[in-house]
Amino acid sequence: MLNINCLLLRLTLNCGLLLLTTSTVYAQTISATLEGRVTDSSGAAVPEAVVTVVNTATGASRSGGSSDQGEYRFALLPAGEYTVTAEKGGFSRQSKRVTLQIGQIASLDFSLAVGAVQEQVTVEASAEVLEPTRTQVSTVINSNQIVNLPVNGRQFIDFVLLAPGVSIGDTTSGSTDVIVEPVTKISFASQNIHYNFVAIDGADNISTASGIQKTTPSQEAVQEFRVINAEYSAMFGRAVGGIVNIITKSGTNQTHGSLYSFFRNDALDARSILQPGNKTLEQYQFGGSLGGPIRREKSFYFLNYEGQRRMEAPFYNSFILSNIARINAAKANFGLPAENLNVLRDSNFDNVLGKWDHIVSPQHSVSVRYFFNNARFANVSPLNDGFDLPSAFKNNDLEDHSVVGNLTSSFSSTLVNELRAQYARRSFDFPVVSTQPHLEVANTFAIGVNRGNPDFYKEPRFEIVDNVTHVRGRHTWTFGGNFNWVRTTESFPLFYPFEATFASLNDLINGTPFVIFFQRFQAPTFIEPTINRSVYLGGAISEAVRNQAKGVLTHTYDGLFIQDKARITNRLTMNFGLRYEWETWPAKALKNDLNNWDPRVGFAYNAGGGWKAVIRGGGGFFHGTIPSPLLACQIPSCGGTLGKFPTREAKQDDLNATTRLFAFASAPFITNLALNNLLGRPNLLNAAPSNGTYPDAVRSGAVGCPSGFLSSCGFFGDAVIVRFARDHQAPLAYQFGTSVEIEPYPAWNLTASYLRVRGLRLGSFLNVNQPRPSGTQVLHNSNGQTGPKNTYFCPAAICGAPGLPGTANPNFAVYFEADSQWDSVYDGMFLTLGKRAGRYFGMNLSYTLGKG
């Protein structure tokens, strides 16, 4: 056994040193901490008492001694139920049962009576409800809540919304994200949805491509999770917003299983007030779980399968439903098939989770978890539900694999190490239902290929984490870190085959868009004059186009941390920590931001009294990662081929696109001609073209455009969706908060909290080619009204005096630059009333008053 211990000690410490010298960062703890004091009946400390913790489900045990002050501490204990025993010669033995939750710092004291050794068992001696040494502000969603509270679709991640200060993110409704993930988008303290961190069994579960959490295991496989609003420990990183820390179930000494099936349909569901007419819905969810011992008190397994078959009618806004006949008439005039509003949307998936836990020795334990998810979604709305017509829908086939291994080693009662590794792979295929051109009436509805989402992305990931915890006197030192390597391959055909945007439905019927975008894929010349009209009647985008619009981006995010948790007095606990985080990007993309230091401090003061008041507070700096959903689009499409914007060459990235994007805008009559030629429809300039013809290849005929081609009768030029500032920095936030928590009645807690979040260096876009603020400008809305917004160039000779003002540089269309120069302020006050779940009743009620 000594040889095994030495080998594992050498392995884990070597890994820890390797991480400390090469990478590292946040330690996503998946365990709990138990601490307390051992005293005699007079309240005097009992040193060198033996304290033993035994997991009642698995029989795993650890032992340690109390200090000169009678204090003991066990770190990295798996969440679950324990029997804790304190004993010393000349005193009676005392045992208590306690349930530990993920991330909890539980306090459990013992008072030993002088006398013969006899055991006194307290059946329900739960740890302190208030956790008097915890500095963070957080909420635990436990297994009772997960099992018993109703949640739509049994998506347990929705329980995060029960925590104060958490809301639905801004891309769930009202706006569109770059990649539409089939998950709930969450926002902490009104921060960007890309600034959160979600971990499963301590492993990163965020998609770098989308910036959103990936698929999570089924509700049946989750034991519990902790929602962290404000973390003043240096152990956590990569989150400007909040943290969601999830742990899955494990097998025990008892064999347990379940079979379940859930059914919903439109007859059982109330109709939404936003859904006119009949609402078709049919949903089946089914699955089962099984867990138990492979060898009692030694090795355990847990298995879960869950599937879903869901079919429902999409939602359409009232404008679409009232005008579908006119919309189809316009499409018929363009030679495009009519919309069928009777299509159904499918949401089907199958996922499997398997977990193996093994106690190697009293000092070492191993856990390996595999998760697989295969999902098939049909007729998904890539924009906002209700805005897209069926020809704009996409199908979504996604597949997630992840393998996570964890080794916990207790080399002594004061030295514990946790080593974790993950390999994960995601395939996200998002093909269009139809390759009809994107025809959009601004702010009202859209037809055809949506330009805002990639056609697919693939993302393998490798992660390694190591944490060391060392207890020395009244100080608990923790250090360690993380290395994360990700490669994103993304295809972004963007404006294929072309897009025309209209100010109103009448303009759509008349065929007069205010701007046309189209993309060419035949590198290196990009001068093909036509596009075969049969493309408009096709299904998914061809592999040739998908491959031409493909880019690859590799990066890492890494860091270091060290922290001291000090018991200053029996009542006052303080955390002092420092983190260092950084990301590495290809030199053509971004300069590496290597100056991200995060000092943090927190305190917890146990004021005591009849209500056992605890006062918490702290502050610190928190760096996130650079949101990269659009960065991966640079290479295939978004960066443009015209080059960098004049006067800003040194500032912008070098990711030139492999496809070429054009913008064309002019007077309504000219854009009508351009649209007809792209669609291959009869018009004044071309009686019966067999294929679509790009504006720069159409002779102007009687119109008299300066160069003889239609493109010279207005603005025509290369378009750049976005270029990144090469010195784009990681987002930063300063958080400060305080809270007061009391226990008015046994098992009840009441908390009042204040949190201030000051966001700095936040990423967003600015138009560096902003139109001149003079003259008449077109406002693109459904009614065709005018106002100062979204101007495109149109010469006075075409539009009539005074004409529309041009852009600052007439050789470019709208030219966005992504930079990190924005900030934000959030102030929030939270009230929370909770009762620990008993045999019949438990609750958690919160109120949030936030201002940002």
C-alpha positions in Angstrom: 0.0 0.0 0.0 2.9 2.3 0.7 4.2 1.9 -2.9 0.7 2.7 -4.3 0.5 5.8 -2.1 3.9 7.0 -3.1 3.2 6.4 -6.8 -0.1 8.3 -6.7 1.4 11.1 -4.6 4.2 11.5 -7.2 1.7 11.4 -10.1 -0.7 14.0 -8.7 2.0 16.4 -7.4 3.9 16.1 -10.7 0.7 16.9 -12.6 0.0 19.8 -10.2 3.5 21.2 -10.7 3.2 20.8 -14.5 0.0 22.8 -14.5 1.5 25.4 -12.3 4.4 25.9 -14.7 2.5 25.6 -18.0 -1.2 26.5 -17.8 -4.0 26.0 -15.2 -6.9 28.0 -13.8 -10.2 27.5 -12.1 -10.9 24.6 -9.8 -14.5 23.6 -10.2 -15.1 21.8 -6.9 -17.6 19.0 -7.1 -17.4 18.1 -3.4 -18.1 19.5 0.0 -16.1 20.5 3.1 -16.9 19.5 6.7 -15.4 21.3 9.6 -16.1 22.0 13.2 -14.8 21.9 16.8 -14.5 19.2 19.4 -15.0 20.4 23.0 -15.7 18.9 26.4 -18.9 19.6 28.3 -17.4 22.9 29.7 -16.6 24.2 26.2 -12.9 23.7 26.4 -11.1 22.5 23.3 -10.3 18.7 23.0 -7.1 18.3 21.0 -6.1 15.2 19.2 -9.6 13.8 19.2 -10.1 11.3 16.3 -12.8 12.4 13.9 -14.0 9.9 11.3 -16.4 10.5 8.4 -18.2 7.6 6.8 -20.3 7.9 3.6 -23.5 5.9 4.5 -24.2 5.1 0.8 -20.8 3.7 -0.1 -18.9 3.0 3.2 -16.0 5.2 2.1 -14.3 6.7 5.2 -11.7 9.2 6.2 -10.2 10.0 9.6 -8.3 12.9 11.0 -7.4 14.5 14.3 -8.5 17.7 16.0 -6.0 20.6 16.4 -4.8 22.2 19.6 -7.9 24.5 19.3 -10.1 21.4 18.9 -10.7 22.1 15.2 -11.0 19.6 12.4 -11.6 19.9 8.7 -12.2 17.5 5.8 -12.0 18.8 2.3 -13.1 17.2 -1.0 -15.9 15.0 0.4 -18.4 13.8 -2.2 -21.8 15.3 -1.6 -24.1 12.9 0.2 -25.1 11.6 3.7 -22.4 10.9 6.3 -22.0 9.5 9.8 -19.4 11.5 11.7 -17.8 10.2 14.8 -15.6 12.0 17.3 -13.8 10.1 20.1 -10.8 10.3 22.5 -9.7 8.2 25.4 -11.4 9.2 28.6 -14.4 10.7 26.8 -17.6 9.2 25.5 -17.8 8.6 21.7 -20.3 10.8 19.9 -21.8 10.2 16.4 -23.9 12.4 14.2 -25.5 12.1 10.8 -25.1 15.0 8.3 -26.0 15.6 4.7 -23.5 17.5 2.7 -24.3 19.4 -0.5 -22.2 20.3 -3.4 -19.9 23.2 -2.6 -21.1 23.4 1.0 -18.8 24.3 3.9 -20.7 22.6 6.6 -20.1 23.2 10.3 -20.6 20.3 12.8 -19.4 20.6 16.4 -19.1 17.9 19.0 -19.3 18.1 22.8 -17.8 15.0 24.4 -18.7 14.0 27.9 -16.1 12.8 30.3 -16.6 9.1 31.2 -16.5 5.6 29.8 -16.4 5.0 26.1 -20.0 4.7 25.0 -21.6 5.8 21.8 -24.2 8.4 21.7 -26.0 8.6 18.3 -27.8 11.7 17.2 -30.1 10.5 14.3 -30.8 13.9 12.7 -28.0 16.2 13.7 -27.8 18.2 10.5 -25.0 20.7 9.8 -25.6 24.4 10.4 -28.2 25.7 8.0 -26.3 29.0 7.7 -22.8 27.7 7.0 -21.0 30.2 9.2 -17.7 30.1 7.3 -18.9 30.2 3.7 -18.2 33.5 2.0 -19.9 33.0 -1.4 -23.5 33.9 -2.2 -25.1 30.8 -3.7 -28.1 28.6 -3.9 -28.3 24.8 -3.9 -30.9 23.0 -6.0 -31.0 19.6 -4.2 -32.3 16.2 -5.3 -35.7 16.7 -3.6 -36.3 19.9 -5.6 -35.1 18.3 -8.9 -37.4 15.3 -8.4 -40.5 17.0 -7.0 -40.8 20.4 -8.5 -42.5 20.7 -11.9 -40.5 22.1 -14.8 -41.4 22.4 -18.4 -39.9 19.7 -20.5 -38.0 18.3 -17.4 -35.1 20.5 -18.3 -33.5 20.7 -14.8 -31.2 23.6 -15.8 -34.4 25.8 -15.7 -34.2 25.4 -11.9 -31.3 27.9 -12.1 -33.9 30.6 -12.6 -35.1 29.9 -9.0 -31.9 31.5 -7.7 -32.1 35.3 -7.0 -30.5 37.6 -9.6 -30.8 35.0 -12.4 -33.0 35.7 -15.4 -33.6 34.4 -18.9 -30.9 35.7 -21.2 -31.4 38.2 -24.0 -31.2 35.7 -26.8 -34.0 33.5 -25.7 -36.5 36.0 -27.0 -36.4 39.4 -28.5 -33.1 39.0 -30.3 -31.0 36.4 -32.1 -27.7 34.7 -31.1 -25.2 33.7 -33.7 -25.6 30.0 -33.0 -29.1 28.9 -31.8 -28.5 26.2 -29.1 -31.5 24.2 -27.9 -31.0 25.2 -24.3 -32.2 27.8 -21.8 -30.0 30.9 -22.0 -29.4 32.4 -18.5 -28.1 35.7 -17.3 -26.6 36.5 -13.9 -26.9 40.1 -12.7 -28.0 41.2 -16.2 -24.6 40.1 -17.7 -24.1 38.7 -21.2 -25.2 35.1 -21.6 -21.7 34.3 -22.8 -20.1 35.3 -19.5 -21.3 32.3 -17.5 -19.6 29.1 -16.6 -21.4 25.7 -16.4 -19.6 22.6 -15.2 -20.8 19.0 -15.0 -18.9 16.9 -12.5 -16.3 19.7 -12.5 -15.7 19.5 -16.2 -16.3 22.5 -18.6 -19.6 22.2 -20.4 -19.5 25.4 -22.4 -19.4 25.4 -26.2 -16.7 27.8 -27.3 -18.3 28.2 -30.7 -21.6 29.4 -29.3 -20.6 30.6 -25.8 -23.5 28.7 -24.4 -23.8 25.6 -22.3 -24.0 22.3 -24.2 -26.5 19.5 -23.6 -26.8 18.5 -20.0 -27.6 15.0 -18.6 -31.2 14.1 -17.9 -33.0 15.2 -14.8 -33.0 11.6 -13.6 -29.1 11.5 -13.6 -28.5 14.7 -11.7 -27.9 14.6 -8.0 -27.9 18.3 -7.3 -26.2 21.5 -8.4 -25.1 24.9 -6.9 -25.9 28.2 -8.5 -23.2 30.8 -7.5 -24.1 34.4 -7.9 -21.0 35.9 -6.2 -17.9 33.9 -5.6 -15.1 35.6 -3.6 -12.9 32.5 -3.6 -10.0 32.5 -6.1 -10.8 28.8 -6.9 -13.3 29.7 -9.6 -12.6 31.6 -12.8 -13.8 32.2 -16.4 -17.0 33.7 -15.2 -17.9 37.4 -15.3 -21.5 36.5 -14.7 -22.3 33.4 -12.6 -21.4 29.7 -12.2 -23.6 26.6 -12.3 -21.9 23.6 -10.8 -23.7 20.2 -11.5 -22.9 16.8 -10.1 -24.4 13.5 -11.4 -25.5 10.5 -9.4 -23.3 7.6 -8.4 -24.1 4.0 -7.5 -24.2 3.0 -3.8 -24.2 -0.2 -1.7 -27.9 -0.6 -2.4 -29.2 -1.4 -5.9 -31.8 1.2 -7.0 -33.5 1.7 -10.3 -36.3 3.6 -12.0 -38.5 3.4 -15.1 -40.5 6.4 -16.2 -42.6 7.8 -19.0 -44.2 11.2 -19.4 -46.8 12.3 -21.9 -48.2 15.7 -23.0 -50.4 16.8 -25.8 -52.5 19.8 -26.9 -55.6 18.4 -25.3 -53.9 18.4 -21.9 -52.0 21.7 -22.3 -53.5 25.2 -22.1 -53.2 27.2 -25.3 -50.8 30.1 -25.1 -52.4 33.5 -25.5 -49.7 34.3 -28.1 -50.7 31.2 -30.2 -53.6 31.9 -32.5 -55.7 29.0 -33.7 -55.1 25.4 -32.9 -51.8 24.3 -31.3 -50.6 20.8 -32.2 -48.5 19.3 -29.5 -47.5 15.7 -28.8 -44.6 14.8 -26.5 -43.3 11.6 -25.0 -40.3 11.4 -22.6 -39.2 8.0 -21.4 -36.2 6.4 -19.8 -34.8 4.5 -16.8 -31.9 4.4 -14.4 -30.0 1.7 -12.5 -27.3 2.0 -9.9 -25.7 -0.2 -7.4 -22.6 -2.0 -6.2 -20.1 -3.9 -8.4 -18.4 -4.9 -5.1 -19.9 -3.6 -1.9 -18.0 -0.7 -0.3 -15.5 -0.9 -3.1 -16.8 -0.3 -6.6 -20.1 1.1 -7.9 -22.0 1.8 -11.1 -24.8 4.1 -12.3 -26.6 4.0 -15.7 -29.2 6.3 -17.2 -31.0 6.4 -20.5 -33.6 9.0 -21.6 -35.3 9.7 -24.9 -37.8 12.2 -26.2 -40.2 12.3 -29.1 -41.9 15.7 -29.5 -43.9 17.1 -32.4 -45.6 20.5 -32.3 -46.9 23.3 -34.5 -44.5 26.3 -34.9 -45.6 29.7 -33.7 -46.2 32.4 -36.2 -46.8 36.1 -35.4 -50.2 37.7 -36.2 -48.8 39.6 -39.1 -47.8 36.4 -40.9 -51.2 34.7 -40.2 -53.1 37.8 -41.5 -51.1 38.2 -44.6 -50.0 34.7 -45.7 -52.0 34.9 -48.9 -50.2 38.2 -49.9 -46.9 36.7 -49.0 -47.4 33.6 -51.1 -48.6 35.8 -54.0 -45.3 37.8 -53.8 -43.4 34.5 -53.8 -45.3 33.2 -56.8 -44.4 36.4 -58.6 -40.7 35.6 -57.8 -41.0 32.0 -59.0 -40.7 30.6 -55.5 -43.0 28.0 -54.0 -45.7 29.0 -51.5 -45.2 28.7 -47.7 -46.9 25.8 -45.9 -47.8 26.8 -42.4 -48.9 23.3 -41.5 -45.4 21.8 -41.2 -44.6 20.4 -37.8 -41.5 20.8 -35.7 -39.8 17.8 -34.3 -37.6 17.7 -31.2 -36.2 14.2 -30.6 -33.2 13.0 -28.6 -31.6 10.0 -27.0 -28.9 10.3 -24.3 -27.0 7.8 -22.2 -24.9 8.4 -19.1 -22.7 5.8 -17.4 -20.6 6.3 -14.3 -18.1 4.1 -12.4 -16.8 4.9 -8.9 -14.1 2.9 -7.3 -12.4 3.1 -3.9 -8.8 2.2 -4.7 -7.8 2.4 -1.0 -8.8 4.5 2.1 -6.6 7.2 0.6 -7.6 7.2 -3.1 -10.8 7.0 -5.1 -11.5 7.1 -8.8 -14.6 8.2 -10.8 -15.1 7.9 -14.5 -18.2 9.3 -16.3 -19.3 9.0 -19.9 -22.1 11.0 -21.4 -23.6 10.7 -24.9 -26.4 12.7 -26.5 -27.8 12.4 -30.0 -30.5 15.0 -30.9 -32.6 15.5 -34.0 -34.5 18.7 -34.4 -36.5 19.4 -37.6 -38.0 22.8 -38.7 -36.2 24.9 -36.1 -36.6 28.6 -36.2 -33.0 30.1 -36.5 -34.2 33.6 -35.7 -37.0 34.3 -33.1 -39.9 31.9 -32.9 -42.8 33.6 -34.8 -40.5 35.6 -37.1 -39.5 32.9 -39.6 -41.7 31.3 -42.2 -41.2 27.5 -42.9 -38.8 28.1 -45.8 -36.5 29.8 -43.3 -36.4 26.9 -41.0 -33.4 24.7 -40.4 -32.8 21.2 -39.2 -30.4 20.5 -36.4 -28.6 17.2 -35.8 -26.2 17.4 -32.8 -24.1 14.9 -31.1 -22.2 15.2 -27.8 -19.6 12.9 -26.3 -17.8 13.5 -23.1 -15.5 11.4 -20.9 -14.5 12.7 -17.5 -12.1 11.1 -15.1 -11.5 12.1 -11.5 -8.9 11.0 -9.0 -9.1 12.1 -5.4 -6.2 11.4 -3.1 -6.0 12.0 0.6 -2.3 11.7 1.5 -3.0 12.7 5.1 -5.7 14.4 7.1 -4.2 17.7 6.1 -3.2 17.1 2.4 -5.7 16.3 -0.3 -5.4 16.4 -4.1 -8.0 16.3 -6.9 -6.9 15.5 -10.4 -9.5 15.7 -13.3 -9.3 15.2 -17.0 -11.9 15.5 -19.8 -12.1 14.7 -23.4 -15.3 16.0 -25.2 -16.4 16.2 -28.8 -19.4 18.0 -30.3 -20.8 17.8 -33.8 -23.5 20.5 -34.5 -25.0 20.2 -38.0 -27.5 23.0 -38.8 -28.5 22.7 -42.5 -31.2 24.8 -44.1 -34.6 23.3 -45.0 -34.6 25.2 -48.3 -32.0 27.2 -50.3 -34.6 29.9 -51.2 -33.0 33.3 -51.0 -33.5 35.2 -47.8 -36.3 37.8 -48.3 -37.0 39.8 -45.2 -39.5 42.5 -44.3 -37.5 44.2 -41.6 -38.7 43.6 -38.0 -41.7 41.6 -39.3 -40.9 38.2 -41.0 -38.3 36.3 -43.0 -38.4 33.9 -45.9 -35.6 31.6 -47.0 -32.0 30.9 -45.9 -31.2 32.6 -42.6 -27.8 34.4 -42.8 -27.2 34.6 -39.1 -26.2 31.0 -38.3 -23.4 28.6 -39.3 -24.3 25.6 -41.4 -22.3 23.4 -39.0 -19.6 23.4 -36.4 -17.4 20.7 -34.8 -15.5 21.1 -31.6 -13.2 18.7 -29.8 -11.9 19.6 -26.4 -9.3 18.4 -24.0 -9.2 19.6 -20.4 -7.0 18.8 -17.4 -7.5 20.2 -13.8 -5.5 19.7 -10.7 -6.1 21.1 -7.2 -4.1 20.7 -4.0 -5.6 21.5 -0.5 -3.4 21.7 2.5 -4.6 22.4 6.1 -2.0 24.0 8.3 -3.2 25.2 11.7 -6.1 27.6 11.2 -5.2 28.1 7.5 -6.4 26.1 4.6 -4.2 26.6 1.5 -5.5 25.7 -1.9 -3.7 26.0 -5.2 -3.9 24.5 -8.6 -5.2 25.1 -12.1 -6.5 24.1 -15.5 -5.6 23.7 -19.1 -8.3 23.7 -21.8 -7.6 23.1 -25.5 -10.4 23.6 -28.1 -10.5 23.5 -31.9 -13.5 24.9 -33.6 -14.3 24.1 -37.2 -17.2 26.1 -38.6 -18.9 26.5 -41.9 -20.6 29.9 -42.4 -22.2 30.4 -45.9 -23.7 33.6 -44.5 -25.5 35.3 -47.5 -25.9 32.3 -49.7 -27.5 32.5 -52.2 -28.5 36.1 -51.6 -30.5 38.3 -49.3 -32.9 41.2 -50.0 -34.4 43.3 -47.3 -37.6 45.2 -47.7 -39.1 48.1 -45.7 -42.7 46.8 -45.9 -44.8 44.0 -47.2 -45.9 46.3 -50.1 -42.2 46.7 -51.1 -41.9 42.9 -51.0 -44.9 42.5 -53.3 -43.5 45.2 -55.6 -40.0 43.6 -55.5 -38.2 46.8 -54.3 -35.7 46.0 -51.6 -33.6 48.7 -50.0 -30.5 46.6 -49.9 -29.3 43.3 -51.4 -26.4 41.2 -50.1 -24.9 38.2 -52.0 -21.9 36.0 -51.7 -19.5 34.5 -54.2 -17.6 31.3 -53.5 -15.4 30.7 -56.5 -12.0 31.6 -55.2 -9.7 33.2 -56.1 -11.4 35.4 -58.7 -15.0 35.6 -57.2 -16.2 36.9 -60.6 -18.8 34.4 -61.7 -21.6 36.4 -63.4 -24.6 34.1 -62.6 -26.0 31.7 -60.1 -28.0 28.8 -61.4 -31.7 29.5 -60.5 -32.2 25.8 -59.6 -30.4 26.6 -56.4 -33.4 28.5 -55.1 -35.5 25.3 -55.2 -33.0 23.1 -53.6 -32.8 21.6 -50.1 -29.6 21.7 -48.0 -26.6 23.8 -49.1 -24.2 21.7 -51.2 -21.0 20.3 -49.7 -18.9 22.3 -52.1 -20.4 25.6 -50.7 -20.2 24.3 -47.1 -16.5 23.4 -47.6 -15.7 26.7 -49.3 -17.3 28.6 -46.3 -15.3 26.6 -43.7 -12.8 27.9 -41.2 -10.7 26.4 -38.4 -9.7 28.2 -35.2 -7.7 26.7 -32.3 -7.2 28.3 -28.9 -6.6 27.6 -25.2 -7.7 29.2 -22.0 -5.5 28.7 -19.0 -4.6 30.1 -15.6 -3.4 29.8 -12.0 -4.8 30.3 -8.5 -3.7 30.3 -4.9 -5.9 30.9 -1.9 -5.8 30.9 1.9 -8.9 30.4 4.0 -8.0 31.7 7.5 -9.9 31.2 10.7 -9.0 34.6 12.2 -11.1 33.9 15.3 -13.7 31.3 16.2 -16.3 33.7 14.7 -14.4 35.4 11.8 -13.3 33.5 8.6 -11.5 35.3 5.7 -10.5 34.2 2.2 -7.5 35.8 0.5 -6.9 34.7 -3.1 -5.2 35.5 -6.4 -5.9 34.2 -9.9 -4.1 34.6 -13.1 -5.9 33.8 -16.4 -5.0 34.0 -20.0 -6.1 32.8 -23.4 -4.0 31.9 -26.5 -5.2 32.6 -30.0 -3.6 32.3 -33.5 -1.5 35.3 -34.2 -3.6 36.3 -37.2 -6.7 36.5 -35.0 -5.9 38.3 -31.7 -3.0 39.4 -29.6 -2.9 37.3 -26.5 -4.1 39.1 -23.4 -1.6 38.2 -20.7 -2.3 40.7 -18.0 -5.4 39.2 -16.3 -4.8 39.3 -12.5 -7.7 38.7 -10.2 -7.2 39.5 -6.5 -10.2 38.5 -4.3 -11.1 38.8 -0.7 -14.1 37.5 1.3 -15.2 37.2 4.9 -17.8 35.5 6.9 -18.6 36.6 10.5 -20.6 34.4 12.8 -22.4 37.0 14.9 -24.3 34.3 16.7 -27.2 35.3 19.0 -30.6 33.8 19.2 -31.0 33.9 15.4 -27.5 32.7 14.7 -26.8 35.6 12.4 -24.0 35.3 9.8 -22.6 38.4 7.9 -20.8 37.7 4.6 -19.1 40.0 2.1 -16.3 40.4 -0.3 -15.0 41.8 -3.5 -12.7 41.1 -6.3 -11.9 41.1 -10.0 -13.3 38.5 -12.4 -12.1 37.9 -15.9 -14.1 35.9 -18.5 -13.1 34.6 -21.9 -13.5 36.4 -25.2 -16.9 35.5 -26.7 -15.9 33.9 -30.0 -19.2 33.0 -31.9 -18.3 35.5 -34.6 -14.6 35.1 -34.5 -14.8 31.6 -36.1 -16.9 33.2 -38.8 -14.0 35.5 -39.8 -12.1 33.1 -42.0 -15.0 31.7 -44.1 -17.2 34.7 -44.5 -17.4 37.6 -42.0 -14.0 39.2 -42.4 -14.5 40.1 -46.1 -11.9 40.1 -48.9 -11.6 43.9 -49.4 -9.2 44.1 -46.5 -9.0 46.3 -43.5 -10.7 49.6 -43.1 -8.5 52.6 -44.0 -6.8 54.3 -41.1 -7.6 51.2 -38.9 -5.3 48.6 -40.5 -3.0 48.2 -37.5 -5.9 47.7 -35.2 -7.8 45.0 -37.0 -7.3 41.2 -37.3 -5.7 39.4 -40.3 -8.4 36.8 -40.9 -9.4 37.5 -44.5 -12.4 35.6 -45.7 -12.3 32.7 -48.2 -15.6 33.9 -49.7 -16.6 37.3 -51.0 -19.6 39.3 -49.8 -21.1 42.1 -51.7 -23.7 44.8 -50.8 -25.9 46.7 -53.3 -28.2 49.5 -52.6 -29.9 52.0 -54.8 -33.2 53.6 -55.8 -36.3 51.3 -55.6 -36.5 50.9 -59.4 -32.9 49.9 -59.6 -33.1 47.4 -56.8 -36.2 46.0 -58.5 -34.2 45.3 -61.6 -31.3 43.8 -59.6 -33.7 41.5 -57.7 -35.5 40.3 -60.9 -32.1 39.5 -62.4 -31.0 37.5 -59.4 -34.2 35.6 -59.4 -34.0 35.0 -63.2 -37.4 36.7 -63.7 -38.5 38.7 -66.8 -37.8 42.5 -66.5 -37.1 45.5 -68.7 -33.4 44.8 -69.0 -33.5 41.0 -69.6 -36.5 39.4 -71.1 -36.0 35.9 -70.0 -32.7 35.1 -68.3 -32.2 31.3 -67.7 -30.1 31.9 -64.5 -29.8 34.5 -61.8 -27.5 37.4 -62.7 -25.5 39.4 -60.2 -26.0 43.2 -60.3 -22.4 43.9 -61.4 -23.0 41.6 -64.5 -26.2 43.2 -65.6 -26.1 45.9 -68.3 -28.2 48.9 -67.4 -29.7 49.4 -70.8 -32.1 52.4 -70.9 -31.5 53.4 -67.3 -28.2 55.1 -68.2 -26.0 54.0 -65.3 -22.5 55.6 -65.4 -20.5 52.5 -66.3 -23.1 50.8 -68.3 -23.7 48.2 -65.6 -26.5 48.2 -63.1 -24.1 48.2 -60.2 -23.0 51.8 -60.9 -26.5 53.1 -60.3 -26.1 53.1 -56.5 -23.8 51.7 -54.0 -22.0 48.5 -54.9 -19.1 47.1 -53.0 -17.5 44.5 -50.8 -19.1 44.1 -47.5 -17.5 43.2 -44.2 -19.7 41.9 -41.5 -17.2 42.3 -38.7 -13.4 42.6 -38.1 -12.0 42.1 -34.6 -9.7 44.5 -32.9 -6.5 42.5 -32.5 -6.1 43.9 -29.0 -9.6 42.7 -28.0 -9.3 42.0 -24.3 -11.1 39.5 -22.1 -14.2 40.9 -20.3 -13.6 42.1 -16.8 -15.9 42.7 -13.9 -15.5 44.0 -10.4 -17.9 42.6 -7.9 -18.7 43.7 -4.4 -21.4 42.3 -2.2 -22.6 41.7 1.3 -25.3 39.7 2.9 -26.9 39.0 6.3 -28.3 35.6 7.0 -30.3 34.5 10.1 -32.1 31.4 11.3 -35.4 32.7 12.7 -36.6 29.2 13.4 -34.8 25.8 13.3 -34.2 24.7 9.7 -35.3 28.1 8.3 -33.0 30.8 6.9 -33.7 34.4 5.9 -31.1 36.2 3.8 -30.8 39.8 2.6 -28.1 40.5 0.1 -26.7 43.4 -2.0 -24.5 42.9 -5.1 -22.8 45.4 -7.3 -21.2 44.3 -10.6 -19.2 46.8 -12.6 -18.5 45.4 -16.0 -15.4 46.6 -17.9 -13.8 45.9 -21.3 -17.1 44.2 -22.4 -17.2 43.1 -26.1 -19.6 44.5 -28.7 -19.6 46.1 -32.2 -19.4 49.5 -33.6 -19.9 50.7 -37.2 -16.6 52.4 -38.2 -18.2 53.4 -41.5 -21.1 55.2 -39.9 -23.3 57.2 -42.4 -23.0 61.0 -42.3 -25.7 62.4 -39.9 -27.3 64.7 -42.5 -30.1 64.6 -45.0 -33.0 62.2 -45.3 -32.4 58.7 -44.1 -34.4 55.6 -44.5 -35.8 53.8 -41.4 -36.5 50.2 -42.3 -39.7 49.2 -40.7 -42.9 47.4 -41.7 -44.8 50.6 -42.5 -42.2 52.1 -44.8 -41.7 55.1 -42.5 -38.5 57.2 -42.6 -36.2 58.2 -39.8 -32.5 58.2 -38.8 -31.4 54.6 -39.0 -29.5 52.1 -41.2 -28.7 54.3 -44.2 -27.3 52.9 -47.4 -25.7 55.0 -50.1 -27.8 56.3 -53.0 -26.6 59.1 -55.4 -28.8 62.2 -55.7 -29.1 61.5 -59.5 -31.0 58.3 -58.7 -32.8 59.2 -55.5 -33.5 62.8 -56.2 -32.2 65.8 -54.2 -31.1 66.0 -51.5 -30.5 62.2 -51.8 -29.4 59.9 -49.1 -26.1 60.7 -47.4 -23.3 58.2 -48.1 -21.2 56.3 -45.7 -18.0 57.8 -44.3 -16.0 55.8 -46.8 -18.1 55.2 -50.0 -16.0 52.2 -51.0 -17.3 50.2 -48.1 -20.8 49.3 -46.9 -21.6 48.9 -43.2 -18.3 47.9 -41.5 -18.5 46.6 -38.0 -15.5 46.3 -35.7 -15.6 44.1 -32.6 -13.8 45.6 -29.7 -13.8 45.6 -25.9 -14.5 49.2 -24.9 -17.9 49.0 -23.3 -18.9 48.8 -19.7 -21.9 48.2 -17.5 -23.2 48.7 -13.9 -25.6 46.4 -12.0 -27.0 46.9 -8.5 -29.1 44.2 -7.1 -30.9 43.5 -3.8 -32.0 40.0 -3.0 -34.3 38.6 -0.3 -34.4 34.9 0.2 -36.5 32.8 2.6 -35.7 29.1 2.7 -36.6 26.0 4.7 -34.5 22.9 4.6 -36.6 20.1 3.2 -38.0 17.8 5.8 -40.2 14.8 5.5 -43.2 16.8 4.2 -42.1 20.3 3.4 -39.3 22.5 2.0 -39.3 25.8 0.3 -37.1 28.5 -1.3 -38.7 31.9 -1.9 -36.7 34.8 -3.3 -37.3 38.4 -4.5 -34.9 40.4 -6.7 -34.7 44.1 -7.1 -32.2 44.9 -9.8 -31.1 48.0 -11.7 -28.6 48.1 -14.5 
